[in-house]
Amino acid sequence: MGCSPSTLPNSSSTAGGAGGVGNAPLPPLDANEKDGSLLFCIKLRRSRMRRCSCGAVTLQNQNGDGSTGSATCGDNMMCNQGLLNPLQTKNESDYEKLSTGKKDSIVTVAALGNFTHSVVRRATGTGSTGTSGTSSSGGGRPGHRKSSLALALTPEDDSMDVYQRNLMDLKYPTVLPPNPQLKALLVFHKSDSICEVVTLACQRHQLDVTLVKSKEEALETLHKSYATAQCYHLIIIDARSTKGLDAEHIARTIRHTHGHHLTTIIAVCKKSFFEKDDALIALLDAGVNRCIAETTNLTLCSVELKQILHSIIRPHNVMSTQQALYTALHRLKEVVLITDDVLRIQYANRATERLLNMRLDEIISKPLGDIFVSDLSTISEQGKSIKEFDGILMVRRKNQESIPMHVRVVPVACIGSAPTHLIFNFDIPGGGMDFIATLPQPKEAPRGSLHSVRRCSFDVRSIASDGLRRTSLAKLTSLPLEAPITKIINLLSQVQENCSADEARLIDKVLDFLKREGLYSPQMKEIRTDDPIATDLIGALLTGPSVYSSRRSSNDSIIRTGNSTRTATIVPAKMKANPIIMELLEESLKWDFDIFKLEEITDYHPLLYLGMEMFRRFDVFATLNIDENVCKAWLAVIEAHYHKSNTYHNSTHAADVMQATGAFITQLASKDMVMDRMDEATALIAAAAHDVDHPGRSSAFLCNSNNPLAILYNDLTVLESHHAAITFKLTLGDDKINIFKNLDKETYKSARSTIIDMILATEMTRHFEHLAKFVSVFGNEMEPRELVQSEEETSILMRRMLIKVADVSNPARPMQYCIEWARRIAEEYFMQTDEEKQRHMPIVMPMFDRATCSIPKSQIGFIEYIIQDMMHAWDGFIDMPELITCMQINYSQWKKYDEQGVNTLADIMAKQPPVGNKSSSSK
Ligand SMILES: Nc1ncnc2c1ncn2[C@@H]1O[C@@H]2COP(=O)(O)O[C@H]2[C@H]1O
């Protein structure tokens, strides 16, 4: 069997393989799977792990006698042949019967993971495909190619002896790439001689060709083909003239169309085009895989096409099988760990989780040294050269004593260089879970009982140095403390050993939930979107920074400091009694207030002007018993600490949130749901300051870059904690701006607590928790005060929701403002991605790349997953139907843009009237 290390693309889209293989999408990749850079066809013997090379890849080989050598064996022949159609993945249990029950049998990853019906039938020698051959006679599944004329997915594919292959399959079954009837969609404005030659070349290679003449026709055809699971593998676009077709636009639209991440797109260009690298690069950036020169020479065109089939389409097909392999590895009973090139764990399967008593997210990215107590210098000398190893290592389980395990370690090379990665395989007595289930549990731990089991070569120093810690751990674990939840988890784990794969998967999910904190805190609904942009955005907003730690991490240790050069004593800008400003501020409580105009006419001091207007309208001066000038100075200082360079998180956003807060307070009052004066004042202050000193980067970014703020707040609620803290630091640090100085102690304490609570409530990771609590109290038939909650508790829930809705109300603003906010936030996200790339940091939202991001898709996802439910809940409470109306209009507009392929910021902005022109609407 061959090993086929290859690079996994860093995108969940690979998993679907929809565009490339025309099959049902595979499940999305886990974070670690996404980042895994290796793919292995592995077979693991109970007693030995073997591996060999494919093609140019060199891997060391351990022969049966223990010697090492280079493996370029005939097993490689088995790597990529035959068929794997995920649609046919049914009969896993059949296959398990076939592959188990043999002592010292080869436990193939395929045997335990997805395996196809057709392969099973071939392997068992039953069924027509077994004897007629899957690719030569057409006796396989319907619609499959006839091999003598068709493209061979591997050089061996067409000529392989069918019987011999079946025997080989039986012995070394592998996961095989799909090999469907290939379909090509030709998008040519007119059927000229070039189009004819391309068509003939396609036909020469047995491609099923469809010709369309416009972008609309192309999209409709793709849409239909996706709906009927008959995807196109190759799309060839005529890019010779922009008059007929805008190839760049078409390519970009196709890339953003669901199911076409892996579709191969080729552009046919004029010869002269190859002298203009700008134009070529633009096409490639739009998602074209290759540009080819127009030709009327059929042979040339045919050769070009053949190369594309081999170098692009075939690898895409192979890639689509990677998920199957990972699934298989994941379910393997043997413990398998793979490290990356700096010896951090990049892959661990489920058995590893059990062995180490840790969750995958706790394992992935850990340095190897963290899970072994033993000295690892025999495997890696100062992290430089890595060596084969077969012996005993002390493994450190979470919260428990270390245990000795027999471990085999194999170094592998990825791209022909010296070996960089290590594969660890643990020899588990009895072959699997039973042993793991019997590992010493806290109470019954027969300490040291396993120590005599095997020949050992422990590193005495490491054990001694760790002794103290282990002794105290031992004391802890022997305490008669066992939470009921631990018992439940253990019982469920036992049940899992003897149940079907589907049941095991469900139990896995249950276990996952049980192991989480906050079992009774409402959480976000599962994100059910296939759209990677929405997944990226919502995932980044709703999950804490730990989620990113498993992504490729950075060796970047540059610490980004906050904007610490400003002093708190900034003299307030002189507010001019400008009649235009005054006139605009008359509208300041209306939902369609033009905040961008205010930004412009106040020369980027909207917070100062809007803030004073709000303070005046809600008589905050009297409530705080403070001079107007102190409030003015306070607003000026707060505004000065918003970063002008942020496109979104600047003082205009703060003013916008304050304006929404004012509008909500007014509406509440009109509904007789009056907030008291101090509640109004604190809500406005919280709104004004809620993002102060925002660095224009997310909390996850700060955590990933070891920013001092992330260190200070232990990666928890980093930005919001900072906004709240700096608000008070600035305010209390200078008497001239201390708006609280005349409050008595108790009132100040209560005001401070309210402001902090409101600012912290803007953190999105607890979005669903806040929303669910709000709905459970205010969405109830009963009066809130009849519920168990105290009045103070209900009022806290209301204030939190108020600032949350105000904070993300931009998708429910009139369309032209909504679009401008979308532009600003997208630009800020893009700048973060640019910086992450430049500093080689983990990319928090890879889809927010200015070259490829679809703004409409991001907004559709944001509205669907975050905004919609919240706006309905808030409207139900406050009765502001204009929020819902605006949101729905905006949503339809984003959908329209999406359908039209208006994706980039430039595309969208080109469709907008100038900002500030209220009367015009979007095209
Ligand atoms: N229109 C939008 N599209 C995408 N994300 C948004 C939009 N508006 C707000 N957000 C995000 O929602 C977050 C709410 O909290 P922040 O203001 O810290 O950061 C905000 C942005 O990250």
The ligand as an SDF file (V2000), in Angstrom:
LIG
                    3D

 22 25  0  0  0  0  0  0  0  0999 V2000
  -22.9650   44.2720    9.3190 N   0  0  0  0  0  0  0  0  0  0  0  0
  -22.1390   43.4490    9.9560 C   0  0  0  0  0  0  0  0  0  0  0  0
  -21.6120   42.3850    9.3110 N   0  0  0  0  0  0  0  0  0  0  0  0
  -20.7900   41.5270    9.9200 C   0  0  0  0  0  0  0  0  0  0  0  0
  -20.4190   41.6400   11.2000 N   0  0  0  0  0  0  0  0  0  0  0  0
  -20.9100   42.6770   11.9000 C   0  0  0  0  0  0  0  0  0  0  0  0
  -21.7770   43.6290   11.3150 C   0  0  0  0  0  0  0  0  0  0  0  0
  -22.1020   44.5310   12.2530 N   0  0  0  0  0  0  0  0  0  0  0  0
  -21.4500   44.1820   13.3800 C   0  0  0  0  0  0  0  0  0  0  0  0
  -20.7370   43.0620   13.1770 N   0  0  0  0  0  0  0  0  0  0  0  0
  -19.9340   42.3110   14.1310 C   0  0  0  0  0  0  0  0  0  0  0  0
  -20.6830   42.1880   15.3140 O   0  0  0  0  0  0  0  0  0  0  0  0
  -19.8500   42.5620   16.3770 C   0  0  0  0  0  0  0  0  0  0  0  0
  -20.5550   43.1160   17.5700 C   0  0  0  0  0  0  0  0  0  0  0  0
  -19.5590   43.4520   18.5230 O   0  0  0  0  0  0  0  0  0  0  0  0
  -18.3380   44.3960   18.1040 P   0  0  0  0  0  0  0  0  0  0  0  0
  -18.8330   45.7970   17.9130 O   0  0  0  0  0  0  0  0  0  0  0  0
  -17.2200   44.1680   19.0180 O   0  0  0  0  0  0  0  0  0  0  0  0
  -17.9010   43.8240   16.6780 O   0  0  0  0  0  0  0  0  0  0  0  0
  -18.9520   43.6380   15.7970 C   0  0  0  0  0  0  0  0  0  0  0  0
  -18.6490   43.0550   14.4620 C   0  0  0  0  0  0  0  0  0  0  0  0
  -17.6030   42.1330   14.5850 O   0  0  0  0  0  0  0  0  0  0  0  0
  1  2  1  0
  2  3  1  0
  2  7  2  0
  3  4  2  0
  4  5  1  0
  5  6  2  0
  6  7  1  0
  6 10  1  0
  7  8  1  0
  8  9  2  0
  9 10  1  0
 10 11  1  0
 11 12  1  0
 11 21  1  0
 12 13  1  0
 13 14  1  0
 13 20  1  0
 14 15  1  0
 15 16  1  0
 16 17  2  0
 16 18  1  0
 16 19  1  0
 19 20  1  0
 20 21  1  0
 21 22  1  0
M  END
$$$$
